[in-house]
Amino acid sequence: FAVMSVEAELPDTPAGVDRILVTADRARRANGATTLIDTDGKVAARYGAGNTYLLRPDQHVAARFVAPTSDDICAALARAMGARS
């Protein structure tokens, strides 16, 4: 699983979940995250600036958020992995 934030704050994630920050700002970084530079704005146009996504290993979107907390990410991860609430 991976969490990808597009021009948004990247929340804390559980261990084993990859973190991806997508930004047009070459100077911006997030600790422990892979930073992808969106030089032409195509990612922001497709996925929406300000959105954060939980991505399954098969690249399907499991959840979409605006300003998620780490608890939001954990809950969506549990749902995506088949946990019942």
Secondary structure as the mmCIF struct_conf table of DSSP 4:
data_model
#
loop_
_struct_conf.conf_type_id
_struct_conf.id
_struct_conf.beg_label_comp_id
_struct_conf.beg_label_asym_id
_struct_conf.beg_label_seq_id
_struct_conf.end_label_comp_id
_struct_conf.end_label_asym_id
_struct_conf.end_label_seq_id
STRN STRN1 ALA A 2 VAL A 6
BEND BEND1 GLU A 7 ALA A 8
HELX_LH_PP_P HELX_LH_PP_P1 GLU A 9 ASP A 12
TURN_TY1_P TURN_TY1_P1 ALA A 15 GLY A 16
STRN STRN2 ASP A 18 THR A 23
BEND BEND2 ALA A 24 ALA A 24
TURN_TY1_P TURN_TY1_P2 ARG A 26 ALA A 27
TURN_TY1_P TURN_TY1_P3 ASN A 31 GLY A 32
STRN STRN3 THR A 34 ILE A 37
TURN_TY1_P TURN_TY1_P4 THR A 39 ASP A 40
BEND BEND3 GLY A 41 GLY A 41
HELX_RH_AL_P HELX_RH_AL_P1 LYS A 42 TYR A 47
TURN_TY1_P TURN_TY1_P5 ALA A 49 GLY A 50
STRN STRN4 ASN A 51 LEU A 55
TURN_TY1_P TURN_TY1_P6 PRO A 57 ASP A 58
BEND BEND4 GLN A 59 GLN A 59
STRN STRN5 VAL A 61 VAL A 66
BEND BEND5 ALA A 67 ALA A 67
HELX_RH_AL_P HELX_RH_AL_P2 SER A 70 ALA A 80
TURN_TY1_P TURN_TY1_P7 MET A 81 GLY A 82
#
